Amino acid sequence: MKKIILALIIIFILTGCEVRELVESQDLPVLEVALNTELSNEHEVEEFKFTTTYSTGNYDINEWLVTDSKTLILNATVSNVPKGTEVFIEHVHVDISLASQDAQLNGLTQDSMDDTYHGYQQEGLLITETYPYKEAFAIEGFSKDIIEGWSWYVGSYGSGSISSKRLTETNLIKEGLVYGNKVQVIYNLSIKYTGEEYFHSYTVLDEFYIKTTYLKSN
């Protein structure tokens, strides 16, 4: 009897009949579905304000595709900076990953970007009330990371039960339970107030979703 039960368990595993581990989305802001919509975050950084803004520029966010090549525009400004204070953006790191209800795909990195000052004469990229920070993140749709991650997901080590294994927008959404992208942006600031000899660091983090409406419009 024990041998029969063991055989049934093995057959059950080999046929790919497995229970998915599902996860709920985090309570994060969403870059809303509308052309040229912007998402702004105001951060209190010690004695001044640091405001970040994100948009997709001329890319219609109503047509946002996870697998499409697209651009995310980053803007950062400062206000109420005490006189004599110096603020530099020492480094910016951006990650865009899959947002999925399936734990095996959720958080899979799709693309990343780093921005920093490439010289040696100052502490980073100067940011003032006159000179804001602006950068464009060119996002790969079919990046190496997402292709390899999807191959693992549909292979013997991942879900293994998807009928059509090709990486497409439809398969990501319908089979992989992907509902968009999660964006994480880290700003490393270097700050020096009047009378101080050295700079000190301060980190600002932004996280938000960009959701796809692909299946609703197709």
Order of alpha helices (4+ residues) and beta strands (2+ residues): alpha-beta-beta-beta-beta-beta-beta-beta-alpha-alpha-beta-beta
